[in-house]
Amino acid sequence: HIYHGATFRLALTWRHASGEPVDLTGASARMQGRLKHDTPTTLFSLSAPDDITLGGTDGTIVAVISADQTAAMNFDEGVYDLEITFPDGEVVRLLEGKVILHPEVTR
């Protein structure tokens, strides 16, 4: 859920089944939203290190979209995914799903 005109922040810690954090040292990340999976135009596009911060051995991932950026968004709902690329070239789609933009009331 993205709230129009508010800062969006997705913060998580990726852990192995054993509970140990996944080592993200040297990894990169990208996250995109689109109206539909096959839509060529993005609703938003984030990448590390600009909009996504990876926490190395702590396994943390923080993605941020500024309030100004969400205020400029104009859609009802779409789809997104978050991919992590490891130094050896392995790509993992960590998250995927529906994204909903909630209109702003307070302006």
C-alpha positions, 0 to 999 in steps of 0.5 A: 500500500502506498499512501499518496503524498506520504513517504513510502518505506518498506523495511524488512530483514531477509532470513534463512529458514534457520533464522540467520540473516541472508548475507547481502554483501555485494548484492544489488536490488531493484523494485518496479511497479507497473499497471500490469505485468506486461505494461511497458511503462513503470509506475515507479522504479527503485534500485540500490543504492539510490532508493534501496539500502541493503544491510550486508550481513544483517540481511536488511532491505529498506526501500523508500519513495519520497512524499513528493514522488508519491504525490506525483503518482496517478494510478489506482492499483498495479503490480510490483516485484523486488529482485535481489542480484547476488555477486555470483549473478544469481537473481532472487525475486524476493517479493511480488504482489499487488500495489494500491495507491490510496488517495490523499485527503489532507492537502 
